[in-house]
């Protein structure tokens, strides 16, 4: 409500369209997305000799996500993630 304003009833009604969830951190949200899309499967399926050289940049991905998302820190330290593009 703070983001769109209490008078924008249409935006408030679409809250569920924008709300992506609560996570311990933006990095945790990025980790969740990477797991869901199979990013780690790619590294697991690489040849064994190559696996130790492959790394998923979770922090970098989280930073990129943060550019397009609205992230609000809750009183408990968790973050609430919103997609403002919906």
C-alpha angles and dihedrals in degrees: 000000000000091000100050100023129248093262095061097086094169092058091046090052089055092053093118091053090058102036113093098177147264121293137170089248142342087262089058090052090050090049090052092052092047091052092047094052094047098248092145092049088065092058092043091053095049117103111283093243090056099045095082089059096051121088132170109226099224094168093051091048090049090051090052091048090051090062093065100032135071110231122191122190112224126218089256092057095254120121129235112214124210131182106218093189097073 
